[in-house]
Amino acid sequence: MQNKKQHGGALMVALVLIFMMSIMGISSMRSATLEKRMATNSVHKSTALQAAESATELAIGKTSNLTNALNSGGTPVNATVSLNNNTALTLNATVQYTGMGPPIGFGLGADSGFVAFRYQAKGTSKLNGVNAAAEVIQGAYIIAPSPKI
């Protein structure tokens, strides 16, 4: 029996197939990494938005912040807010008195004996270490007996 000389055709086909499979594997790894980054950015953005909403809620929820804003005559005042002493998250909030008006649900024509003190709270949050920040502006009012002039 004599051995036939092989010209390496099968070897070349196998090498081309291995090369193509490697390229496809690298491409799918890059795609998965990009999708992971996009998902992480979405989570950071959502966290920042929820923290800014919490800052406005905390600012409006303290009556001392509303009293300080009322006494400042419309100048925004810084409110003290904190969430679980989390150092990775920076929260700021301001409360501003925006004026007095008729309360919702009461007519404009007759004096109802009540008035709405209107406030605007602005909350900002920033996740330290990543480029994620959010800002939320929210309005609130307190219905009280109208002051006698």
ZAPAKOL-77489 format. One line per field, with one value per residue (C-alpha): x, y, z; residue number from 1. Coordinates in nm, 3 decimals. Layout:
BEGIN
c1 X_...;
c2 Y_...;
c3 Z_...;
seq NUM_...;
END
This chain:
BEGIN
c1 0.000_0.121_0.030_-0.121_0.020_-0.221_-0.229_-0.384_-0.727_-0.910_-0.670_-0.739_-1.116_-1.085_-0.870_-1.116_-1.406_-1.218_-1.135_-1.499_-1.622_-1.370_-1.486_-1.849_-1.763_-1.576_-1.862_-2.121_-1.905_-1.879_-2.254_-2.320_-2.079_-2.253_-2.595_-2.466_-2.339_-2.672_-2.863_-2.631_-2.677_-3.054_-3.039_-2.820_-3.056_-3.358_-3.183_-3.094_-3.453_-3.600_-3.351_-3.444_-3.812_-3.733_-3.545_-3.849_-4.079_-3.851_-3.824_-4.201_-4.272_-4.098_-4.313_-4.003_-3.886_-4.224_-4.220_-3.868_-3.972_-4.280_-4.075_-3.810_-4.064_-4.021_-3.646_-3.558_-3.428_-3.212_-3.385_-3.205_-3.246_-3.059_-3.119_-2.962_-2.628_-2.544_-2.216_-2.244_-2.548_-2.564_-2.908_-3.006_-3.345_-3.482_-3.828_-3.974_-4.295_-4.470_-4.774_-5.119_-5.436_-5.776_-5.766_-5.864_-6.232_-6.338_-6.506_-6.340_-6.646_-6.711_-6.475_-6.463_-6.261_-5.972_-5.659_-5.389_-5.025_-4.838_-4.485_-4.242_-3.978_-3.681_-3.483_-3.157_-2.952_-2.615_-2.463_-2.098_-1.858_-2.092_-2.234_-2.594_-2.793_-3.159_-3.372_-3.737_-3.963_-4.283_-4.557_-4.749_-4.999_-5.137_-5.497_-5.535_-5.785_-5.748_-5.565_-5.779_-5.659;
c2 0.000_0.338_0.658_0.925_1.270_1.505_1.865_2.006_2.090_1.952_2.137_2.467_2.417_2.336_2.644_2.870_2.724_2.773_3.132_3.208_3.055_3.265_3.585_3.501_3.432_3.761_3.950_3.798_3.878_4.242_4.259_4.111_4.358_4.651_4.526_4.492_4.852_4.975_4.790_4.927_5.283_5.236_5.118_5.415_5.660_5.505_5.515_5.882_5.970_5.786_5.954_6.299_6.219_6.108_6.434_6.641_6.425_6.459_6.836_6.887_6.639_6.848_7.138_7.326_7.345_7.488_7.739_7.853_7.892_8.095_8.323_8.379_8.556_8.350_8.292_7.923_7.770_7.460_7.168_6.903_6.561_6.235_5.874_5.610_5.798_5.672_5.834_5.714_5.935_6.314_6.467_6.833_6.995_7.347_7.462_7.788_7.963_8.065_8.248_8.227_8.150_7.990_7.623_7.364_7.279_7.618_7.883_8.206_8.426_8.404_8.406_8.047_8.130_7.915_7.982_7.762_7.836_7.712_7.573_7.437_7.180_7.103_6.787_6.686_6.372_6.258_5.914_5.964_5.762_5.735_6.000_5.974_6.269_6.367_6.667_6.667_6.968_6.913_7.143_7.127_7.338_7.363_7.465_7.691_7.946_8.268_8.543_8.835_9.156;
c3 0.000_-0.092_0.095_-0.119_-0.076_0.092_-0.024_0.296_0.158_0.463_0.692_0.517_0.540_0.912_0.974_0.792_0.995_1.324_1.225_1.138_1.466_1.660_1.487_1.566_1.932_1.971_1.807_2.040_2.347_2.239_2.188_2.532_2.695_2.525_2.637_2.994_2.989_2.854_3.128_3.396_3.268_3.276_3.638_3.738_3.567_3.740_4.078_4.034_3.937_4.235_4.468_4.333_4.386_4.741_4.802_4.700_4.913_5.214_5.163_5.136_5.415_5.683_5.797_5.912_5.548_5.443_5.729_5.638_5.274_5.374_5.598_5.328_5.107_4.791_4.809_4.764_5.088_5.114_5.276_5.476_5.317_5.361_5.270_5.496_5.513_5.165_5.058_4.699_4.648_4.678_4.740_4.740_4.771_4.777_4.878_4.752_4.853_4.530_4.660_4.803_4.610_4.623_4.716_4.461_4.487_4.623_4.411_4.307_4.351_4.723_5.016_5.137_5.445_5.326_5.123_4.967_5.041_4.734_4.736_4.480_4.572_4.349_4.421_4.259_4.297_4.168_4.182_4.268_4.055_3.756_3.530_3.649_3.779_3.792_3.878_3.983_4.043_4.237_4.360_4.686_4.874_5.224_5.281_5.583_5.712_5.518_5.704_5.812_5.649;
seq 1_2_3_4_5_6_7_8_9_10_11_12_13_14_15_16_17_18_19_20_21_22_23_24_25_26_27_28_29_30_31_32_33_34_35_36_37_38_39_40_41_42_43_44_45_46_47_48_49_50_51_52_53_54_55_56_57_58_59_60_61_62_63_64_65_66_67_68_69_70_71_72_73_74_75_76_77_78_79_80_81_82_83_84_85_86_87_88_89_90_91_92_93_94_95_96_97_98_99_100_101_102_103_104_105_106_107_108_109_110_111_112_113_114_115_116_117_118_119_120_121_122_123_124_125_126_127_128_129_130_131_132_133_134_135_136_137_138_139_140_141_142_143_144_145_146_147_148_149;
END
